[in-house]
Amino acid sequence: MKKILLLGLLSGVCSLAMLGQAHAEKADSDKETVIIADHGDADEVKQVRNLHGNVSLVKGTLVMKAGRAMVTEDPQGYQFITFWAEPGKLATFRQKRDGAGDLWVEGEAERVEYDNKSEIVRLFSKAKLTRLEGSKPTDVANGAFISYDSRNEVFKLENSDSGTSKPGGGSVRMVIQPKPKAPATPEAGKK
């Protein structure tokens, strides 16, 4: 099938970060957005774009992939993006985090929603977020639903796809790796 290439479609997709003090790569917000798909359509009056088949979005270091995506834009120019996975697969994202070193955040779920106005990413069904140093995971979160607010560095895990926890609905899980300890300093006055 012929691929569709949409350049500059989403001017504000950025800040998909995760746990702790890490932020998404700030330089990504100034980068163009490139979306590739097998086919798509756009209604410029309603500001709705639908993409189907092998959808890939790249904006700086941010890469999102899924089987299908819908992009809407409000009158102020904020984008709202929903990625749906192909049956039996997961929609994914990966982005470099600010900071020294090779720091990344990755996520996956059956549905991924990104709200450019509030800078919140929501992962629905089989949700997982991982912070990495290079290829080594440092923190991992799993649940039926994960919401991450990159402005306030707050995330929440819920045991149901509705975004709320339900009694008997299962559990969520976090794995936080120990941080390297700073070397002990010699006591003052010892020779």
TIBA-472386 format. One record per residue (C-alpha): residue in one letter; residue number from 1; x, y, z. Coordinates in pm, whole numbers, plus 32768, in hexadecimal, padded with zeros to 4 digits. Layout:
% TIBA-472386
  residuo  num    px    py    pz
        A  NUM     X     Y     Z
...
***
This chain:
% TIBA-472386
  residuo  num    px    py    pz
        M    1  8000  8000  8000
        K    2  806D  815F  7FC2
        K    3  80EB  8211  80FA
        I    4  8068  8363  8167
        L    5  8160  845A  81F3
        L    6  80D5  857A  82C0
        L    7  81D5  8684  8320
        G    8  81A3  8781  8430
        L    9  804C  86FB  848C
        L   10  8074  870A  8603
        S   11  8138  8836  867B
        G   12  8125  87E9  87EB
        V   13  8151  8674  882D
        C   14  8255  8659  893C
        S   15  8295  861F  8AAB
        L   16  8247  84AD  8AC7
        A   17  8314  846B  8BFC
        M   18  82E9  8382  8D21
        L   19  8347  8356  8E8B
        G   20  8428  842E  8F62
        Q   21  84D3  8572  8F09
        A   22  8506  8529  8D97
        H   23  8468  85FE  8C8A
        A   24  8437  85B4  8B1C
        E   25  8539  8640  8A30
        K   26  84E0  87B4  8A2D
        A   27  8571  87E5  88D1
        D   28  8466  86FA  8842
        S   29  8359  8808  8860
        D   30  840A  88D6  8753
        K   31  842B  87B6  865C
        E   32  8349  876C  8534
        T   33  825F  8642  854B
        V   34  8271  8534  8441
        I   35  815D  842F  842C
        I   36  8172  8305  8343
        A   37  8050  8212  8309
        D   38  7FCB  8127  8201
        H   39  7EA5  8213  81C2
        G   40  7DE8  8330  8263
        D   41  7CEE  8448  823F
        A   42  7CD0  85A9  82C5
        D   43  7BA1  8686  8300
        E   44  7C3C  87E0  831F
        V   45  7AEE  8885  8374
        K   46  7AB8  87A0  84A1
        Q   47  7C31  8787  84E3
        V   48  7C2A  860A  84ED
        R   49  7D31  852A  844E
        N   50  7D15  83AE  8442
        L   51  7E3D  82CF  83EF
        H   52  7E34  8158  83B5
        G   53  7F37  8045  8396
        N   54  8099  804E  8420
        V   55  8071  81AA  84B2
        S   56  81B8  8246  8526
        L   57  81DB  83A2  85BB
        V   58  8332  8442  85E9
        K   59  836E  8593  8691
        G   60  84D6  85C7  86F5
        T   61  852B  84A3  87DB
        L   62  83BB  8446  880D
        V   63  834E  8314  8747
        M   64  81EC  8287  875E
        K   65  8170  8154  869E
        A   66  801F  80A7  867A
        G   67  7F30  800F  8582
        R   68  7E44  8139  857A
        A   69  7E44  82A3  85F1
        M   70  7D59  83CC  8603
        V   71  7DD3  8531  862C
        T   72  7CE6  864C  8683
        E   73  7D37  87BA  86B8
        D   74  7C78  88BE  8782
        P   75  7C49  8A2B  8714
        Q   76  7D7B  8A94  87E2
        G   77  7E56  899F  8721
        Y   78  7E81  8893  882F
        Q   79  7E8F  872E  87AE
        F   80  7DEB  85FC  8845
        I   81  7E71  84B1  87C6
        T   82  7DEE  8350  87F5
        F   83  7EB7  8221  8785
        W   84  7E13  80C8  8774
        A   85  7EDA  7F87  875C
        E   86  7E9D  7E7C  8656
        P   87  7DE6  7D4C  86E6
        G   88  7ED6  7C83  87BE
        K   89  7FDB  7D9A  87C3
        L   90  8022  7ED5  888F
        A   91  8045  8042  882F
        T   92  819A  80C7  8898
        F   93  825A  8205  88DA
        R   94  83C6  8254  8927
        Q   95  8465  83A4  897B
        K   96  85B2  8425  89F6
        R   97  85A6  84CD  8B4A
        D   98  8663  8607  8BA5
        G   99  8792  85D8  8C81
        A  100  88F4  855C  8C72
        G  101  8926  840B  8BD1
        D  102  885C  8329  8AF1
        L  103  8707  834E  8B9F
        W  104  85C3  82D0  8AFF
        V  105  8457  8287  8B4F
        E  106  838B  817C  8A9B
        G  107  821E  8121  8AB3
        E  108  8126  802E  8A1E
        A  109  7FB3  7FDF  8A35
        E  110  7E90  7F77  895B
        R  111  7E2B  80E9  8945
        V  112  7F05  821C  8980
        E  113  7E6F  8379  8999
        Y  114  7F3A  84B9  899F
        D  115  7EA6  860C  89FA
        N  116  7F91  8720  8985
        K  117  7ED4  882D  8A48
        S  118  7EF9  878A  8B9E
        E  119  8034  86C4  8B42
        I  120  7F9B  8585  8BC9
        V  121  7FCA  842C  8B32
        R  122  7ED0  831B  8B84
        L  123  7F16  81AA  8B4A
        F  124  7DEA  80C1  8B40
        S  125  7DE9  7F45  8B61
        K  126  7F2B  7E83  8B95
        A  127  7FDB  7FCB  8BEA
        K  128  814F  7FD5  8C31
        L  129  8247  80F4  8C5E
        T  130  83BF  80C2  8C7C
        R  131  84D5  81B8  8CC7
        L  132  8626  8154  8C3A
        E  133  8794  81B6  8C54
        G  134  8811  8144  8B03
        S  135  876B  7FF1  8ADC
        K  136  875F  7FA6  8C54
        P  137  8607  7FD1  8CF9
        T  138  8614  80A7  8E33
        D  139  849F  80B6  8E85
        V  140  8373  7FF5  8DFF
        A  141  81FD  802D  8E3C
        N  142  80E6  7F40  8DCB
        G  143  7F6C  7F54  8DEA
        A  144  7E26  7F4F  8D2F
        F  145  7E3D  80CD  8D1A
        I  146  7F5D  81C1  8D46
        S  147  7F3E  833B  8D34
        Y  148  8070  841C  8D34
        D  149  8068  8596  8D60
        S  150  81B7  8611  8CDF
        R  151  8187  8778  8D57
        N  152  815D  8713  8EC1
        E  153  8227  85D0  8EB3
        V  154  8104  8509  8F3F
        F  155  8095  83B3  8ECC
        K  156  7F85  82CC  8F40
        L  157  7F42  815E  8F0D
        E  158  7DE4  80CA  8F17
        N  159  7D6A  7F62  8F0E
        S  160  7C61  7F95  8E01
        D  161  7C61  801E  8C9E
        S  162  7B64  8128  8D09
        G  163  7C75  81EE  8DBA
        T  164  7BF0  819D  8F14
        S  165  7C3D  8085  9006
        K  166  7B2A  7F8B  904F
        P  167  7B1C  7E9E  917A
        G  168  7B86  7D46  9105
        G  169  7BF9  7DD7  8FB9
        G  170  7D5C  7D58  8FD4
        S  171  7E9B  7E08  902F
        V  172  7F9C  7EFA  8FA7
        R  173  8113  7ECE  8FC2
        M  174  8247  7FAE  8FDE
        V  175  83B1  7F3F  8FDA
        I  176  84A9  804B  9042
        Q  177  8618  7FF5  9025
        P  178  8707  806C  9136
        K  179  87CB  81A5  90E1
        P  180  8948  819A  90F2
        K  181  89C2  8218  9243
        A  182  8AB4  833B  9252
        P  183  8C0A  82D9  92DB
        A  184  8C3A  8322  944D
        T  185  8D0A  8456  9496
        P  186  8E29  843E  9592
        E  187  8DD1  84D1  96E3
        A  188  8E5B  862D  9723
        G  189  8F8A  8632  9808
        K  190  900C  84D4  97B6
        K  191  9164  84BC  9720
***
